Amino acid sequence: MSRIPHNQYITLMPIWQTVNNTPPPRSLDELSKVPCITILQGMPWRFKQQQAVQVKSNFKVNSGNIAKAAALKGLGYAILSTHACQEDINNGSLINIKLDHEPEDLVLYAFYAGRKYPLEKVKVFLEFLKSKCIELM
Protein backbone atom coordinates (compact mmCIF):
# COMPACT_ATOMS: atom_id res chain seq x y z
CA MET A 1 0.00 0.00 0.00
CA SER A 2 1.20 3.50 -0.79
CA ARG A 3 -0.22 6.78 0.57
CA ILE A 4 -0.44 9.89 -1.66
CA PRO A 5 -1.61 13.11 0.10
CA HIS A 6 -3.26 15.95 -1.82
CA ASN A 7 -4.28 19.47 -0.69
CA GLN A 8 -7.87 20.71 -0.67
CA TYR A 9 -9.62 24.10 -0.72
CA ILE A 10 -12.98 25.33 0.47
CA THR A 11 -14.44 27.21 -2.46
CA LEU A 12 -17.39 29.38 -3.38
CA MET A 13 -18.66 31.12 -6.47
CA PRO A 14 -18.00 34.86 -5.91
CA ILE A 15 -21.47 35.95 -7.08
CA TRP A 16 -23.06 33.93 -4.25
CA GLN A 17 -21.66 36.34 -1.67
CA THR A 18 -22.93 39.36 -3.56
CA VAL A 19 -26.43 37.95 -4.06
CA ASN A 20 -26.72 36.77 -0.45
CA ASN A 21 -24.98 39.87 0.93
CA THR A 22 -22.95 37.82 3.40
CA PRO A 23 -19.23 37.68 4.08
CA PRO A 24 -17.54 34.29 3.80
CA PRO A 25 -17.14 32.25 6.97
CA ARG A 26 -13.84 32.63 8.82
CA SER A 27 -14.22 29.90 11.44
CA LEU A 28 -15.51 26.35 11.65
CA ASP A 29 -18.45 27.59 13.73
CA GLU A 30 -19.46 30.06 11.00
CA LEU A 31 -18.97 27.38 8.33
CA SER A 32 -21.45 25.11 10.12
CA LYS A 33 -24.19 27.72 9.56
CA VAL A 34 -23.88 28.34 5.81
CA PRO A 35 -25.16 26.19 2.92
CA CYS A 36 -22.63 23.60 1.78
CA ILE A 37 -22.32 20.95 -0.90
CA THR A 38 -21.39 17.60 0.62
CA ILE A 39 -20.08 14.35 -0.74
CA LEU A 40 -20.71 10.92 0.79
CA GLN A 41 -24.08 11.39 2.49
CA GLY A 42 -23.14 14.58 4.30
CA MET A 43 -20.30 13.23 6.43
CA PRO A 44 -18.52 15.85 8.58
CA TRP A 45 -15.85 17.93 6.90
CA ARG A 46 -12.44 17.14 8.38
CA PHE A 47 -9.78 19.70 9.15
CA LYS A 48 -6.17 19.58 10.34
CA GLN A 49 -5.51 19.43 14.10
CA GLN A 50 -8.15 16.68 14.36
CA GLN A 51 -11.08 19.09 13.88
CA ALA A 52 -14.36 18.21 12.19
CA VAL A 53 -17.56 20.13 11.50
CA GLN A 54 -20.99 18.93 10.49
CA VAL A 55 -21.93 21.40 7.78
CA LYS A 56 -25.43 22.41 6.71
CA SER A 57 -25.83 20.29 3.60
CA ASN A 58 -28.33 21.75 1.13
CA PHE A 59 -27.01 19.71 -1.76
CA LYS A 60 -25.57 16.19 -1.52
CA VAL A 61 -23.55 14.61 -4.33
CA ASN A 62 -21.49 11.48 -4.90
CA SER A 63 -18.67 12.99 -6.96
CA GLY A 64 -16.10 15.75 -6.67
CA ASN A 65 -16.89 16.81 -10.25
CA ILE A 66 -20.56 17.30 -9.41
CA ALA A 67 -19.62 19.19 -6.22
CA LYS A 68 -17.48 21.53 -8.32
CA ALA A 69 -20.30 22.04 -10.84
CA ALA A 70 -22.70 22.83 -7.97
CA ALA A 71 -20.23 25.33 -6.48
CA LEU A 72 -19.86 26.98 -9.90
CA LYS A 73 -23.67 27.33 -10.00
CA GLY A 74 -23.60 29.02 -6.60
CA LEU A 75 -25.40 26.30 -4.63
CA GLY A 76 -23.09 26.61 -1.63
CA TYR A 77 -19.61 26.10 -0.30
CA ALA A 78 -17.69 23.03 -1.41
CA ILE A 79 -14.50 21.36 -0.31
CA LEU A 80 -12.55 20.44 -3.44
CA SER A 81 -9.10 19.11 -4.23
CA THR A 82 -6.59 21.74 -5.28
CA HIS A 83 -6.09 20.37 -8.79
CA ALA A 84 -9.85 20.18 -9.41
CA CYS A 85 -10.47 23.88 -8.79
CA GLN A 86 -7.15 25.76 -9.20
CA GLU A 87 -7.96 26.96 -12.73
CA ASP A 88 -11.38 28.22 -11.59
CA ILE A 89 -9.78 30.04 -8.66
CA ASN A 90 -7.18 31.57 -10.99
CA ASN A 91 -9.84 32.86 -13.42
CA GLY A 92 -12.18 34.10 -10.66
CA SER A 93 -15.00 31.59 -11.19
CA LEU A 94 -14.44 30.28 -7.64
CA ILE A 95 -12.77 31.80 -4.62
CA ASN A 96 -10.70 30.04 -1.98
CA ILE A 97 -12.13 30.61 1.50
CA LYS A 98 -9.55 31.06 4.27
CA LEU A 99 -10.74 29.64 7.58
CA ASP A 100 -9.08 29.40 10.97
CA HIS A 101 -8.37 25.71 10.14
CA GLU A 102 -7.11 24.10 6.93
CA PRO A 103 -9.02 21.20 5.37
CA GLU A 104 -7.51 17.79 5.94
CA ASP A 105 -5.50 16.57 2.95
CA LEU A 106 -7.27 14.28 0.54
CA VAL A 107 -5.40 10.99 0.71
CA LEU A 108 -5.26 8.52 -2.13
CA TYR A 109 -4.21 4.96 -1.41
CA ALA A 110 -2.73 2.61 -3.97
CA PHE A 111 -3.12 -1.05 -3.07
CA TYR A 112 -1.14 -3.82 -4.70
CA ALA A 113 -1.49 -7.47 -3.90
CA GLY A 114 0.37 -10.70 -4.04
CA ARG A 115 3.89 -9.92 -2.89
CA LYS A 116 5.58 -8.74 0.24
CA TYR A 117 7.75 -6.46 -1.89
CA PRO A 118 6.21 -4.78 -4.96
CA LEU A 119 7.59 -5.33 -8.43
CA GLU A 120 9.89 -2.63 -9.80
CA LYS A 121 7.27 -1.51 -12.33
CA VAL A 122 4.74 -1.03 -9.49
CA LYS A 123 7.26 1.06 -7.54
CA VAL A 124 8.00 3.20 -10.61
CA PHE A 125 4.29 3.71 -11.29
CA LEU A 126 3.62 4.76 -7.66
CA GLU A 127 6.52 7.22 -7.73
CA PHE A 128 5.12 8.66 -10.97
CA LEU A 129 1.69 9.14 -9.30
CA LYS A 130 3.28 10.80 -6.26
CA SER A 131 5.30 13.17 -8.44
CA LYS A 132 2.19 14.20 -10.42
CA CYS A 133 0.26 14.84 -7.20
CA ILE A 134 3.13 16.95 -5.83
CA GLU A 135 3.19 18.99 -9.08
CA LEU A 136 -0.52 19.74 -8.63
CA MET A 137 -0.12 20.99 -5.05
Disulfide bonds with the S-S distance in Angstrom:
none
